[in-house]
Amino acid sequence: MGNLIEIRDLAKVYTRGKQKVEVLHHINLDIAEGDFLALMGPSGSGKTTLLNLIGGLDTATAGSIGVGGQRIDQLGAGALAKWRAANVGFVFQFYNLMPMLSAQRNVELPLLLTKLSSSERRQRASIALQLVGLADRASHKPSELSGGQQQRVAIARAIVSDPTLLVCDEPTGDLDRQSAEDVLALLRTLNREHGKTIVMVTHDPKAAEYANHTLHLDKGTLVEQAVA
């Protein structure tokens, strides 16, 4: 398999008042299609910034990012939003579920931007919930679910539009160890059995063990590549 993600000479600079802060310095990185990569590093190392650039949530100051042959650094805001909706699923530390909606309706949310009929949306959401082991919780609201179940609903929402790429920012950071292992095992299954390419930021070495590779960032630079 070829590379899904090709990053060349990537830099990100934030301006705070008169001060310029370079968060990422000339990053070069290839991520193969079907890989499961963990990004680790101390707080402030730039790992979430890099993840947000890969997922098209932020734009680079310099350098290029290619995902699936598409130069996303060259897209305008509207085109980038469309690209994200079609190609990327997001999983965050805090589940970002709508509290008034059932699990089923939460999972359907990304599909509201598509041309699918309501019955097709329902069917796809049901399949996604089945895949994460929560078919029997479809009518439950987030407050009626445990933290681990809420994160699995969030993963179902991330995969419902069948994206190529999943970006996960500390997906187990708010969970107890058992729930965390359940979520990580689910991500590994999505990677191995469903071919999803996954890039995951984590501070937890045990979580990183579920990935195929771990990369370490420090002060905005890739410092080593440890192959699991």
C-alpha positions in Angstrom: 0.0 0.0 0.0 1.1 3.5 -0.7 1.1 6.5 1.6 -2.2 8.1 2.5 -0.6 11.1 4.1 2.5 13.0 2.8 3.8 16.0 4.8 6.7 18.1 3.6 8.5 20.9 5.4 5.4 21.7 7.5 5.5 24.7 9.8 2.9 26.3 12.0 3.3 29.7 13.5 0.9 31.4 15.9 1.0 35.1 16.6 0.4 36.2 20.2 0.3 39.9 20.4 3.7 40.9 18.8 5.3 37.6 19.6 5.5 34.8 17.0 5.4 31.3 18.3 6.6 28.5 16.0 4.6 25.4 17.1 5.8 23.0 14.4 9.2 23.2 12.7 9.7 21.7 9.3 8.0 18.4 9.8 8.4 15.7 7.2 6.2 12.6 7.7 4.7 9.8 5.6 1.8 7.8 6.9 0.9 4.6 5.0 -2.6 3.8 4.0 -4.0 1.5 6.6 -1.5 2.5 9.3 -2.4 3.1 13.0 0.0 5.8 14.3 0.3 7.1 17.8 1.7 10.7 18.3 3.3 11.2 21.7 5.1 14.1 23.4 5.0 16.4 26.3 2.3 19.0 26.7 3.0 21.9 24.3 5.0 19.7 21.9 2.7 20.4 18.9 1.1 17.0 18.7 -2.5 18.3 18.7 -1.6 21.1 16.2 -0.1 18.4 13.9 -3.2 16.3 14.3 -5.5 19.3 13.5 -3.5 20.1 10.4 -3.7 16.4 9.2 -7.5 16.5 9.8 -8.0 19.8 8.0 -9.2 21.6 11.2 -6.3 24.1 11.0 -4.2 25.5 8.2 -0.4 25.4 7.9 1.9 28.5 7.8 4.3 26.8 5.4 4.9 23.4 3.8 2.5 20.9 2.2 0.1 18.3 3.4 -1.2 15.7 0.9 -4.0 13.3 2.0 -5.0 10.6 -0.5 -3.4 12.6 -3.3 -5.3 15.8 -2.4 -3.1 18.8 -1.4 -5.3 20.0 1.5 -3.0 22.9 2.3 -4.1 24.5 -1.0 -7.9 24.3 -0.3 -10.0 27.3 0.7 -12.1 27.2 3.8 -15.3 26.0 2.0 -13.5 23.3 0.0 -11.6 22.2 3.1 -14.9 21.8 5.1 -16.3 19.6 2.3 -13.1 17.6 2.1 -13.2 17.0 5.9 -16.9 15.9 5.8 -16.1 13.3 3.1 -12.8 12.0 4.3 -12.1 12.4 8.0 -13.7 11.1 11.2 -12.9 12.9 14.4 -12.8 11.5 18.0 -11.9 13.8 20.8 -11.2 13.4 24.5 -14.6 14.9 25.5 -17.2 13.2 23.4 -19.0 16.3 22.1 -22.3 14.5 22.0 -25.6 16.5 21.9 -27.2 15.8 25.3 -30.8 16.1 24.1 -30.4 13.6 21.3 -30.4 9.8 21.4 -27.3 7.8 20.5 -28.9 7.1 17.2 -29.5 10.8 16.4 -26.0 11.8 17.5 -24.5 9.3 15.2 -26.7 10.5 12.3 -25.5 14.1 12.7 -22.7 14.1 10.1 -25.1 12.6 7.5 -27.4 15.6 7.7 -24.8 17.3 5.4 -25.3 14.6 2.7 -28.1 13.8 0.2 -29.1 10.6 2.0 -32.7 10.1 2.8 -33.8 9.9 6.5 -34.2 6.1 6.2 -30.7 5.7 4.7 -29.3 7.9 7.5 -31.1 5.8 10.1 -29.8 2.6 8.5 -26.2 3.8 8.4 -26.3 5.0 12.0 -27.7 1.6 13.1 -24.8 -0.2 11.3 -22.2 2.1 12.9 -23.7 1.6 16.4 -23.7 -2.2 15.8 -20.1 -2.0 14.8 -19.2 -0.3 18.1 -21.3 -2.8 20.1 -24.1 -0.4 21.1 -27.0 -1.5 18.9 -29.1 -2.0 22.1 -28.4 1.6 23.3 -29.6 3.4 20.2 -32.5 5.2 22.0 -30.4 6.2 25.1 -29.3 9.8 25.6 -25.7 10.5 26.6 -26.6 11.0 30.3 -27.9 7.4 30.3 -24.6 6.0 29.1 -21.2 5.4 30.8 -18.2 7.4 29.7 -16.9 4.4 27.7 -20.2 4.0 25.9 -20.4 7.7 25.1 -16.9 7.5 23.5 -18.1 4.5 21.5 -21.1 6.5 20.3 -18.6 9.3 19.3 -16.6 6.7 17.4 -19.8 5.5 15.6 -20.4 9.1 14.7 -16.9 9.4 13.4 -17.2 6.3 11.1 -20.8 6.7 9.9 -19.8 8.5 6.8 -17.2 5.8 6.0 -14.1 8.1 6.1 -10.7 6.9 5.0 -9.0 8.6 8.0 -9.7 8.7 11.7 -8.0 11.4 13.8 -8.2 10.8 17.5 -7.1 13.4 20.1 -6.6 11.7 23.5 -9.6 9.4 22.9 -9.1 7.6 26.2 -8.0 10.6 28.3 -11.3 10.9 30.2 -11.9 7.1 30.7 -11.1 4.5 33.4 -8.6 1.8 32.4 -11.1 -0.8 31.4 -13.2 1.5 29.3 -10.0 2.9 27.7 -8.9 -0.6 26.7 -12.4 -1.3 25.2 -12.2 1.9 23.1 -8.6 1.2 22.0 -9.5 -2.4 21.1 -12.3 -1.0 19.0 -10.0 1.4 17.2 -7.6 -1.5 16.5 -10.4 -3.5 15.0 -11.5 -0.5 12.8 -7.9 -0.3 11.7 -7.2 -4.1 11.1 -10.6 -5.3 9.9 -12.1 -2.2 8.3 -8.9 -0.7 6.8 -9.2 2.7 8.6 -6.0 4.7 8.8 -5.8 6.1 12.3 -3.7 8.9 13.7 -4.0 9.2 17.5 -2.6 11.7 19.9 -2.0 10.2 23.4 0.1 10.8 26.5 -0.5 7.2 27.7 2.2 4.7 26.7 -0.4 1.8 27.3 -2.7 3.4 24.7 0.2 3.8 22.3 0.8 0.1 22.5 -2.4 -0.5 20.5 -0.9 1.4 17.5 1.4 0.0 14.9 3.9 2.8 15.3 4.7 5.6 17.7 6.2 8.9 16.8 7.5 11.4 19.4 7.2 15.2 19.1 9.2 17.5 21.2 9.1 21.3 20.9 7.6 21.0 17.4 10.1 18.6 16.0 9.8 14.8 15.4 12.6 13.5 17.6 12.5 9.7 17.1 10.6 7.0 15.4 10.1 3.9 17.5 8.5 1.0 15.5 6.2 -1.1 17.7 
